Amino acid sequence: MEMEESNIIRNLKKGKNIALETIVKEYGNKVYNLIVKLISDKEDAKDLTQEVFIRIYNNIELFKGNSSFYTWIYSIAVNCSKDYWRKKKETYSLDAMKDVFYSNNKTEDIAEKNELRAIIISEIYKLDADQKEAVILRDIMGFSYSEISEILSISQGTVKSRISRGRHKLRSCLQNLNDHRGGNKDGS
């Protein structure tokens, strides 16, 4: 794909629309899924996904190849999501975020696991914006520290710090919840 990707980028820089179509086919679902996780609204995520590809087309000359093309696209998606929240200034919808975690388990404790997922999602969205982005990109989307560093345009040390602080807050919130429910430290 690397050689093919460089040809696609070159054709996109020449203004060939077929190159944009190829990029949309390759990255469209990945970008959409990331945006859904960042903004929690599937309909708005469709619009933002289109906005991401418009920005790619309009700003392809800015891509210098210092990072992977995939990382560059994701950084545009994250920035579009930030712009969305700046404009929207709304609270997060817990119901829409339940899609972040899913389970194929057929066990008796599905309801309990779903409740825990909903609580975790709710707590993630209470984190500071910087911590929330880093935690979502690492723990939900599975990006490496270096990829997150490139996407957010921050150092790897800052990425690790944000994730560590976010996880610490999540652990504290979950421990408090467990204590309030009468559970003990081993989770029972």
N, CA, C and O of each residue as an XYZ file, in Angstrom:
752
protein
N       0.821     -1.199      0.000
C       0.000      0.000      0.000
C       0.858      1.252      0.000
O       0.420      2.297     -0.483
N       2.126      1.167      0.556
C       2.958      2.348      0.648
C       3.216      2.972     -0.717
O       3.054      4.181     -0.884
N       3.616      2.158     -1.696
C       3.876      2.670     -3.036
C       2.584      3.182     -3.642
O       2.546      4.260     -4.235
N       1.531      2.403     -3.490
C       0.237      2.814     -4.005
C      -0.219      4.101     -3.310
O      -0.769      4.999     -3.948
N       0.017      4.182     -1.991
C      -0.381      5.365     -1.231
C       0.360      6.603     -1.723
O      -0.240      7.671     -1.846
N       1.650      6.476     -2.004
C       2.406      7.637     -2.486
C       1.897      8.085     -3.855
O       1.871      9.281     -4.144
N       1.494      7.137     -4.694
C       0.901      7.499     -5.987
C      -0.443      8.193     -5.800
O      -0.757      9.155     -6.502
N      -1.229      7.701     -4.854
C      -2.531      8.315     -4.582
C      -2.336      9.746     -4.093
O      -3.032     10.659     -4.536
N      -1.387      9.937     -3.180
C      -1.114     11.280     -2.656
C      -0.649     12.196     -3.779
O      -1.093     13.341     -3.876
N       0.240     11.695     -4.623
C       0.737     12.488     -5.751
C      -0.416     12.879     -6.679
O      -0.490     14.022     -7.130
N      -1.314     11.932     -6.962
C      -2.466     12.230     -7.825
C      -3.438     13.201     -7.159
O      -4.040     14.043     -7.826
N      -3.583     13.079     -5.859
C      -4.455     14.007     -5.140
C      -3.884     15.420     -5.200
O      -4.624     16.391     -5.356
N      -2.576     15.527     -5.076
C      -1.929     16.840     -5.174
C      -2.102     17.435     -6.568
O      -2.099     18.655     -6.733
N      -2.252     16.573     -7.565
C      -2.495     17.043     -8.936
C      -3.964     17.379     -9.166
O      -4.333     17.863    -10.236
N      -4.807     17.121     -8.155
C      -6.220     17.458     -8.264
C      -7.085     16.382     -8.885
O      -8.203     16.662     -9.318
N      -6.590     15.160     -8.938
C      -7.365     14.070     -9.533
C      -8.365     13.523     -8.515
O      -7.982     13.023     -7.458
N      -9.645     13.625     -8.848
C     -10.709     13.220     -7.931
C     -10.718     11.726     -7.641
O     -11.158     11.313     -6.568
N     -10.246     10.915     -8.564
C     -10.220      9.473     -8.342
C      -9.337      9.133     -7.140
O      -9.590      8.163     -6.426
N      -8.305      9.939     -6.930
C      -7.428      9.721     -5.777
C      -8.189      9.964     -4.476
O      -8.017      9.225     -3.506
N      -9.026     10.992     -4.456
C      -9.832     11.263     -3.265
C     -10.806     10.118     -3.014
O     -10.996      9.701     -1.872
N     -11.416      9.616     -4.069
C     -12.340      8.485     -3.923
C     -11.629      7.274     -3.317
O     -12.188      6.577     -2.470
N     -10.408      7.032     -3.753
C      -9.626      5.912     -3.234
C      -9.331      6.102     -1.747
O      -9.425      5.157     -0.963
N      -8.978      7.319     -1.366
C      -8.689      7.613      0.042
C      -9.944      7.442      0.892
O      -9.883      6.892      1.991
N     -11.072      7.909      0.387
C     -12.334      7.764      1.123
C     -12.660      6.284      1.310
O     -13.077      5.874      2.393
N     -12.472      5.479      0.258
C     -12.745      4.040      0.372
C     -11.820      3.381      1.389
O     -12.245      2.514      2.152
N     -10.568      3.790      1.396
C      -9.574      3.183      2.282
C      -9.759      3.599      3.744
O      -9.641      2.772      4.648
N     -10.049      4.881      3.972
C     -10.036      5.405      5.339
C     -11.398      5.874      5.855
O     -11.514      6.229      7.028
N     -12.412      5.884      5.024
C     -13.711      6.438      5.411
C     -14.302      5.839      6.671
O     -14.692      6.572      7.580
N     -14.373      4.520      6.741
C     -14.955      3.867      7.922
C     -14.108      4.080      9.170
O     -14.645      4.266     10.262
N     -12.799      4.053      9.016
C     -11.912      4.254     10.166
C     -12.078      5.660     10.733
O     -12.151      5.846     11.948
N     -12.138      6.642      9.846
C     -12.320      8.032     10.277
C     -13.680      8.197     10.948
O     -13.785      8.815     12.007
N     -14.706      7.650     10.336
C     -16.059      7.742     10.903
C     -16.100      7.129     12.304
O     -16.648      7.733     13.225
N     -15.530      5.945     12.471
C     -15.541      5.276     13.779
C     -14.805      6.088     14.837
O     -15.255      6.171     15.980
N     -13.683      6.685     14.466
C     -12.957      7.541     15.404
C     -13.817      8.734     15.808
O     -13.916      9.057     16.991
N     -14.433      9.381     14.838
C     -15.234     10.569     15.133
C     -16.435     10.216     15.998
O     -16.772     10.962     16.917
N     -17.082      9.096     15.721
C     -18.213      8.669     16.566
C     -17.751      8.543     18.013
O     -18.455      8.967     18.929
N     -16.581      7.968     18.221
C     -16.077      7.794     19.580
C     -15.710      9.127     20.225
O     -15.795      9.268     21.445
N     -15.307     10.098     19.424
C     -14.923     11.395     19.973
C     -16.108     12.323     20.217
O     -16.074     13.134     21.142
N     -17.163     12.216     19.395
C     -18.273     13.167     19.562
C     -19.572     12.523     20.009
O     -20.469     13.226     20.475
N     -19.701     11.230     19.885
C     -20.848     10.445     20.361
C     -22.155     10.709     19.625
O     -23.225     10.437     20.170
N     -22.101     11.222     18.426
C     -23.319     11.470     17.644
C     -23.090     10.941     16.232
O     -22.290     11.492     15.476
N     -23.798      9.867     15.883
C     -23.559      9.193     14.604
C     -23.904     10.067     13.400
O     -23.194     10.041     12.396
N     -24.974     10.830     13.490
C     -25.364     11.685     12.360
C     -24.344     12.798     12.140
O     -23.911     13.037     11.013
N     -23.964     13.477     13.220
C     -22.953     14.523     13.095
C     -21.610     13.934     12.671
O     -20.834     14.596     11.982
N     -21.332     12.702     13.077
C     -20.082     12.048     12.686
C     -20.018     11.849     11.172
O     -18.945     11.945     10.576
N     -21.162     11.573     10.552
C     -21.191     11.444      9.085
C     -20.787     12.760      8.432
O     -19.990     12.782      7.494
N     -21.348     13.863      8.942
C     -21.010     15.181      8.396
C     -19.542     15.514      8.623
O     -18.866     16.024      7.730
N     -19.056     15.223      9.823
C     -17.658     15.518     10.122
C     -16.709     14.651      9.302
O     -15.629     15.103      8.922
N     -17.098     13.429      9.032
C     -16.269     12.561      8.195
C     -16.114     13.179      6.811
O     -15.021     13.185      6.247
N     -17.203     13.694      6.272
C     -17.125     14.387      4.982
C     -16.222     15.610      5.091
O     -15.426     15.885      4.193
N     -16.351     16.341      6.197
C     -15.509     17.523      6.412
C     -14.032     17.145      6.446
O     -13.192     17.873      5.917
N     -13.713     16.015      7.063
C     -12.324     15.556      7.119
C     -11.775     15.369      5.707
O     -10.663     15.807      5.412
N     -12.541     14.729      4.842
C     -12.042     14.467      3.491
C     -12.005     15.733      2.638
O     -11.186     15.843      1.726
N     -12.868     16.667      2.924
C     -12.787     17.974      2.256
C     -11.496     18.676      2.674
O     -10.790     19.246      1.842
N     -11.201     18.626      3.965
C      -9.957     19.244      4.454
C      -8.732     18.549      3.871
O      -7.746     19.204      3.533
N      -8.793     17.231      3.753
C      -7.674     16.500      3.150
C      -7.457     16.995      1.723
O      -6.332     17.296      1.326
N      -8.534     17.074      0.965
C      -8.444     17.505     -0.427
C      -7.903     18.931     -0.530
O      -7.034     19.223     -1.351
N      -8.437     19.813      0.323
C      -8.041     21.225      0.261
C      -6.649     21.488      0.818
O      -6.028     22.495      0.479
N      -6.153     20.596      1.667
C      -4.877     20.837      2.341
C      -3.822     19.779      2.049
O      -2.839     19.676      2.783
N      -4.000     19.001      1.007
C      -3.063     17.921      0.708
C      -1.637     18.441      0.517
O      -0.675     17.721      0.784
N      -1.500     19.662      0.066
C      -0.160     20.237     -0.119
C       0.588     20.374      1.205
O       1.817     20.443      1.222
N      -0.151     20.412      2.312
C       0.479     20.533      3.630
C       1.059     19.212      4.122
O       1.865     19.192      5.052
N       0.649     18.104      3.495
C       1.191     16.807      3.893
C       2.600     16.678      3.331
O       2.803     16.643      2.117
N       3.583     16.607      4.254
C       4.990     16.557      3.850
C       5.597     15.170      3.972
O       6.736     14.954      3.557
N       4.853     14.227      4.537
C       5.376     12.878      4.685
C       6.209     12.669      5.935
O       6.857     11.632      6.071
N       6.208     13.640      6.866
C       6.957     13.485      8.118
C       6.323     12.444      9.032
O       6.999     11.852      9.873
N       5.037     12.227      8.866
C       4.328     11.181      9.596
C       3.646     10.310      8.548
O       3.682     10.617      7.356
N       3.033      9.236      8.993
C       2.319      8.414      8.024
C       1.074      9.164      7.548
O       0.556     10.026      8.257
N       0.614      8.845      6.387
C      -0.583      9.484      5.838
C      -1.783      9.191      6.729
O      -2.628     10.056      6.959
N      -1.844      7.972      7.223
C      -2.899      7.524      8.127
C      -2.947      8.409      9.377
O      -4.022      8.837      9.797
N      -1.787      8.678      9.963
C      -1.711      9.526     11.153
C      -2.136     10.950     10.829
O      -2.840     11.580     11.618
N      -1.722     11.458      9.689
C      -2.099     12.808      9.267
C      -3.617     12.910      9.127
O      -4.217     13.888      9.572
N      -4.231     11.916      8.520
C      -5.690     11.903      8.364
C      -6.364     11.889      9.736
O      -7.327     12.621      9.965
N      -5.859     11.060     10.643
C      -6.464     10.988     11.981
C      -6.307     12.303     12.735
O      -7.198     12.687     13.492
N      -5.190     12.997     12.541
C      -5.030     14.289     13.216
C      -6.053     15.291     12.691
O      -6.545     16.123     13.453
N      -6.376     15.225     11.422
C      -7.424     16.082     10.862
C      -8.773     15.714     11.472
O      -9.566     16.596     11.799
N      -9.035     14.429     11.625
C     -10.298     13.979     12.230
C     -10.415     14.463     13.676
O     -11.482     14.911     14.096
N      -9.332     14.373     14.430
C      -9.347     14.850     15.817
C      -9.597     16.355     15.846
O     -10.379     16.840     16.664
N      -8.941     17.092     14.961
C      -9.139     18.544     14.919
C     -10.562     18.908     14.521
O     -11.130     19.851     15.072
N     -11.145     18.187     13.585
C     -12.554     18.424     13.219
C     -13.460     18.168     14.419
O     -14.427     18.897     14.638
N     -13.151     17.143     15.186
C     -13.940     16.830     16.378
C     -13.809     17.933     17.424
O     -14.788     18.300     18.073
N     -12.592     18.459     17.587
C     -12.396     19.577     18.521
C     -13.212     20.788     18.072
O     -13.858     21.446     18.887
N     -13.178     21.076     16.780
C     -13.954     22.200     16.249
C     -15.440     21.999     16.502
O     -16.153     22.941     16.847
N     -15.897     20.782     16.331
C     -17.302     20.445     16.569
C     -17.696     20.800     17.995
O     -18.727     21.434     18.223
N     -16.865     20.386     18.961
C     -17.209     20.641     20.364
C     -17.114     22.113     20.705
O     -17.883     22.610     21.527
N     -16.175     22.819     20.079
C     -16.106     24.266     20.314
C     -17.392     24.938     19.855
O     -17.906     25.841     20.517
N     -17.904     24.488     18.717
C     -19.135     25.070     18.173
C     -20.357     24.590     18.942
O     -21.274     25.368     19.205
N     -20.371     23.350     19.293
C     -21.565     22.732     19.870
C     -21.781     23.102     21.332
O     -22.890     23.457     21.733
N     -20.718     23.017     22.126
C     -20.787     23.333     23.559
C     -21.942     22.628     24.246
O     -22.666     23.239     25.032
N     -22.121     21.347     23.955
C     -23.189     20.565     24.567
C     -22.598     19.516     25.486
O     -21.405     19.218     25.426
N     -23.427     18.972     26.318
C     -22.987     17.864     27.159
C     -22.992     16.592     26.329
O     -23.696     16.492     25.323
N     -22.223     15.652     26.750
C     -22.127     14.395     26.033
C     -23.351     13.530     26.289
O     -23.910     13.550     27.385
N     -23.759     12.787     25.302
C     -24.909     11.896     25.421
C     -24.436     10.496     25.793
O     -23.744      9.837     25.017
N     -24.807     10.058     26.962
C     -24.408      8.730     27.412
C     -25.012      7.647     26.538
O     -24.344      6.666     26.213
N     -26.278      7.818     26.153
C     -26.921      6.807     25.316
C     -26.175      6.619     24.000
O     -25.996      5.488     23.549
N     -25.743      7.704     23.387
C     -25.039      7.595     22.110
C     -23.663      6.965     22.294
O     -23.145      6.338     21.370
N     -23.068      7.120     23.463
C     -21.731      6.592     23.688
C     -21.728      5.115     24.057
O     -20.656      4.514     24.124
N     -22.869      4.516     24.296
C     -22.896      3.098     24.672
C     -22.326      2.212     23.572
O     -21.949      1.069     23.829
N     -22.261      2.731     22.353
C     -21.700      1.962     21.242
C     -20.185      1.847     21.319
O     -19.587      1.047     20.599
N     -19.550      2.650     22.197
C     -18.095      2.611     22.288
C     -17.607      1.220     22.678
O     -16.631      0.718     22.121
N     -18.292      0.602     23.638
C     -17.942     -0.749     24.054
C     -19.059     -1.677     23.630
O     -20.232     -1.317     23.730
N     -18.723     -2.845     23.166
C     -19.740     -3.826     22.822
C     -19.227     -5.189     23.239
O     -18.028     -5.401     23.423
N     -20.145     -6.083     23.378
C     -19.767     -7.407     23.850
C     -20.503     -8.461     23.054
O     -21.682     -8.305     22.737
N     -19.810     -9.526     22.735
C     -20.441    -10.671     22.084
C     -20.687    -11.791     23.095
O     -21.097    -12.890     22.723
N     -20.433    -11.507     24.379
C     -20.623    -12.521     25.418
C     -22.084    -12.918     25.517
O     -22.980    -12.083     25.400
N     -22.308    -14.198     25.735
C     -23.666    -14.717     25.911
C     -23.858    -15.163     27.361
O     -24.687    -16.029     27.639
N     -23.102    -14.579     28.279
C     -23.165    -15.004     29.671
C     -24.263    -14.279     30.429
O     -24.870    -13.327     29.938
N     -24.498    -14.765     31.654
C     -25.567    -14.206     32.476
C     -25.262    -12.799     32.958
O     -26.177    -12.068     33.338
N     -23.995    -12.404     32.952
C     -23.649    -11.103     33.508
C     -23.564    -10.001     32.450
O     -22.900     -8.989     32.674
N     -24.216    -10.177     31.318
C     -24.196     -9.159     30.266
C     -24.752     -7.841     30.781
O     -24.176     -6.787     30.510
N     -25.853     -7.875     31.515
C     -26.455     -6.641     32.030
C     -25.479     -5.907     32.936
O     -25.358     -4.684     32.867
N     -24.785     -6.652     33.782
C     -23.806     -6.035     34.678
C     -22.644     -5.437     33.887
O     -22.185     -4.335     34.187
N     -22.173     -6.168     32.875
C     -21.086     -5.658     32.043
C     -21.524     -4.419     31.276
O     -20.755     -3.467     31.146
N     -22.750     -4.421     30.768
C     -23.256     -3.248     30.056
C     -23.355     -2.048     30.986
O     -23.054     -0.921     30.593
N     -23.777     -2.295     32.218
C     -23.858     -1.208     33.194
C     -22.462     -0.652     33.469
O     -22.274      0.563     33.532
N     -21.488     -1.540     33.631
C     -20.117     -1.109     33.876
C     -19.578     -0.322     32.684
O     -18.933      0.710     32.867
N     -19.835     -0.797     31.475
C     -19.400     -0.071     30.276
C     -19.992      1.335     30.258
O     -19.288      2.308     29.988
N     -21.280      1.435     30.545
C     -21.946      2.741     30.552
C     -21.315      3.661     31.589
O     -21.135      4.853     31.336
N     -20.980      3.119     32.747
C     -20.345      3.916     33.798
C     -18.962      4.368     33.350
O     -18.599      5.530     33.529
N     -18.191      3.457     32.769
C     -16.850      3.804     32.296
C     -16.935      4.882     31.226
O     -16.179      5.852     31.259
N     -17.837      4.719     30.294
C     -18.008      5.715     29.235
C     -18.358      7.064     29.843
O     -17.784      8.091     29.482
N     -19.305      7.047     30.767
C     -19.716      8.280     31.424
C     -18.527      8.946     32.107
O     -18.353     10.161     32.019
N     -17.718      8.153     32.781
C     -16.561      8.704     33.493
C     -15.483      9.194     32.523
O     -14.838     10.208     32.788
N     -15.279      8.499     31.415
C     -14.315      8.963     30.412
C     -14.711     10.349     29.923
O     -13.858     11.219     29.748
N     -15.992     10.551     29.706
C     -16.444     11.827     29.172
C     -16.509     12.933     30.217
O     -16.857     14.070     29.898
N     -16.178     12.606     31.458
C     -16.042     13.627     32.498
C     -14.593     14.095     32.625
O     -14.318     15.093     33.293
N     -13.669     13.378     31.987
C     -12.263     13.760     32.032
C     -12.058     15.090     31.320
O     -12.880     15.504     30.502
N     -10.948     15.757     31.643
C     -10.569     16.951     30.895
C     -10.441     16.566     29.426
O     -10.114     15.424     29.103
N     -10.699     17.512     28.547
C     -10.697     17.232     27.106
C      -9.389     16.584     26.650
O      -9.410     15.634     25.868
N      -8.251     17.090     27.133
C      -6.957     16.547     26.715
C      -6.783     15.096     27.159
O      -6.303     14.258     26.396
N      -7.176     14.811     28.392
C      -7.072     13.446     28.903
C      -8.043     12.526     28.180
O      -7.697     11.396     27.838
N      -9.249     13.007     27.951
C     -10.278     12.213     27.273
C      -9.798     11.793     25.888
O      -9.903     10.622     25.525
N      -9.269     12.743     25.108
C      -8.768     12.411     23.766
C      -7.701     11.330     23.834
O      -7.748     10.346     23.097
N      -6.744     11.525     24.724
C      -5.633     10.583     24.816
C      -6.110      9.198     25.253
O      -5.673      8.190     24.697
N      -7.000      9.143     26.240
C      -7.507      7.856     26.723
C      -8.305      7.150     25.632
O      -8.150      5.945     25.434
N      -9.152      7.883     24.928
C      -9.941      7.272     23.847
C      -9.023      6.742     22.748
O      -9.185      5.610     22.293
N      -8.058      7.561     22.322
C      -7.163      7.135     21.248
C      -6.343      5.905     21.651
O      -6.094      5.032     20.821
N      -5.925      5.831     22.909
C      -5.096      4.709     23.360
C      -5.929      3.483     23.742
O      -5.713      2.388     23.223
N      -6.872      3.681     24.648
C      -7.555      2.536     25.255
C      -8.762      2.043     24.473
O      -9.143      0.880     24.606
N      -9.362      2.885     23.674
C     -10.516      2.451     22.885
C     -10.120      2.223     21.431
O     -10.494      1.214     20.834
N      -9.366      3.155     20.863
C      -8.985      3.031     19.457
C      -7.723      2.192     19.257
O      -7.499      1.671     18.164
N      -6.900      2.054     20.289
C      -5.731      1.186     20.207
C      -4.505      1.785     19.546
O      -3.632      1.043     19.096
N      -4.412      3.106     19.475
C      -3.241      3.737     18.876
C      -2.036      3.617     19.805
O      -2.184      3.538     21.025
N      -0.844      3.604     19.215
C       0.388      3.593     20.000
C       0.646      5.007     20.530
O       0.040      5.976     20.073
N       1.554      5.103     21.499
C       1.901      6.416     22.040
C       2.457      7.327     20.946
O       2.129      8.513     20.897
N       3.294      6.776     20.075
C       3.881      7.606     19.018
C       2.819      8.082     18.028
O       2.878      9.216     17.554
N       1.852      7.224     17.715
C       0.773      7.642     16.815
C      -0.076      8.740     17.456
O      -0.448      9.709     16.794
N      -0.379      8.586     18.737
C      -1.161      9.611     19.434
C      -0.384     10.917     19.472
O      -0.956     11.993     19.302
N       0.912     10.820     19.694
C       1.778     11.995     19.704
C       1.681     12.752     18.383
O       1.571     13.978     18.370
N       1.720     12.026     17.288
C       1.610     12.649     15.967
C       0.216     13.203     15.725
O       0.077     14.314     15.214
N      -0.814     12.454     16.080
C      -2.192     12.883     15.849
C      -2.496     14.169     16.605
O      -3.112     15.084     16.058
N      -2.064     14.240     17.862
C      -2.384     15.395     18.703
C      -1.312     16.485     18.655
O      -1.475     17.547     19.255
N      -0.222     16.221     17.943
C       0.891     17.172     17.827
C       1.455     17.550     19.196
O       1.658     18.727     19.496
N       1.702     16.538     20.015
C       2.307     16.729     21.329
C       3.378     15.665     21.518
O       3.434     14.688     20.770
N       4.229     15.860     22.525
C       5.300     14.888     22.761
C       4.738     13.584     23.325
O       3.644     13.556     23.888
N       5.506     12.509     23.164
C       5.088     11.220     23.720
C       4.997     11.289     25.241
O       4.148     10.636     25.847
N       5.871     12.077     25.852
C       5.814     12.242     27.300
C       4.497     12.865     27.742
O       3.911     12.455     28.744
N       4.039     13.855     26.990
C       2.759     14.493     27.294
C       1.619     13.510     27.092
O       0.678     13.472     27.884
N       1.701     12.712     26.031
C       0.679     11.684     25.786
C       0.609     10.740     26.981
O      -0.473     10.489     27.512
N       1.752     10.218     27.404
C       1.793      9.276     28.520
C       1.259      9.912     29.797
O       0.547      9.270     30.569
N       1.604     11.165     30.013
C       1.133     11.873     31.202
C      -0.386     12.030     31.194
O      -1.044     11.789     32.206
N      -0.943     12.435     30.047
C      -2.395     12.606     29.943
C      -3.125     11.284     30.148
O      -4.147     11.230     30.832
N      -2.600     10.232     29.557
C      -3.228      8.915     29.709
C      -3.130      8.459     31.162
O      -4.105      7.959     31.723
N      -1.976      8.628     31.764
C      -1.785      8.223     33.151
C      -2.735      8.974     34.081
O      -3.386      8.360     34.926
N      -2.821     10.296     33.932
C      -3.726     11.085     34.778
C      -5.177     10.703     34.528
O      -5.963     10.600     35.470
N      -5.538     10.492     33.262
C      -6.909     10.097     32.937
C      -7.263      8.749     33.533
O      -8.342      8.579     34.100
N      -6.353      7.788     33.404
C      -6.599      6.456     33.967
C      -6.689      6.516     35.492
O      -7.512      5.831     36.100
N      -5.838      7.339     36.100
C      -5.878      7.479     37.559
C      -7.240      8.019     38.004
O      -7.826      7.515     38.963
N      -7.740      9.035     37.313
C      -9.062      9.584     37.640
C     -10.149      8.532     37.455
O     -11.058      8.418     38.278
N     -10.054      7.766     36.372
C     -11.045      6.713     36.133
C     -11.010      5.665     37.243
O     -12.055      5.253     37.747
N      -9.798      5.232     37.624
C      -9.679      4.249     38.700
C     -10.285      4.775     39.998
O     -10.990      4.049     40.699
N     -10.008      6.044     40.313
C     -10.552      6.639     41.541
C     -12.069      6.679     41.505
O     -12.726      6.332     42.486
N     -12.626      7.101     40.381
C     -14.087      7.168     40.246
C     -14.711      5.786     40.380
O     -15.726      5.620     41.057
N     -14.108      4.806     39.741
C     -14.647      3.447     39.803
C     -14.496      2.852     41.203
O     -15.370      2.122     41.669
N     -13.385      3.166     41.871
C     -13.213      2.686     43.245
C     -14.252      3.327     44.158
O     -14.820      2.653     45.018
N     -14.507      4.628     43.978
C     -15.539      5.308     44.772
C     -16.903      4.682     44.528
O     -17.678      4.476     45.462
N     -17.188      4.382     43.278
C     -18.462      3.746     42.947
C     -18.560      2.380     43.622
O     -19.594      2.033     44.193
N     -17.491      1.622     43.551
C     -17.458      0.301     44.174
C     -17.654      0.419     45.688
O     -18.388     -0.369     46.284
N     -16.997      1.403     46.307
C     -17.140      1.610     47.750
C     -18.576      1.965     48.116
O     -19.100      1.491     49.124
N     -19.217      2.807     47.289
C     -20.600      3.212     47.547
C     -21.574      2.044     47.384
O     -22.629      2.013     48.018
N     -21.216      1.101     46.545
C     -22.089     -0.057     46.318
C     -21.856     -1.147     47.351
O     -22.543     -2.168     47.357
N     -20.886     -0.921     48.221
C     -20.632     -1.906     49.265
C     -19.650     -2.979     48.864
O     -19.483     -3.963     49.584
N     -18.989     -2.811     47.718
C     -17.999     -3.801     47.290
C     -16.711     -3.611     48.049
O     -16.470     -2.559     48.640
N     -15.892     -4.627     48.029
C     -14.593     -4.491     48.663
C     -13.517     -4.410     47.606
O     -13.818     -4.379     46.413
N     -12.266     -4.376     48.026
C     -11.180     -4.132     47.096
C     -10.992     -5.223     46.052
O     -10.414     -4.960     44.998
N     -11.457     -6.424     46.309
C     -11.315     -7.481     45.302
C     -12.467     -7.483     44.316
O     -12.572     -8.382     43.481
N     -13.355     -6.453     44.409
C     -14.404     -6.286     43.409
C     -15.681     -7.008     43.715
O     -16.609     -6.959     42.908
N     -15.780     -7.700     44.876
C     -17.015     -8.423     45.165
C     -17.943     -7.624     46.056
O     -19.030     -8.093     46.394
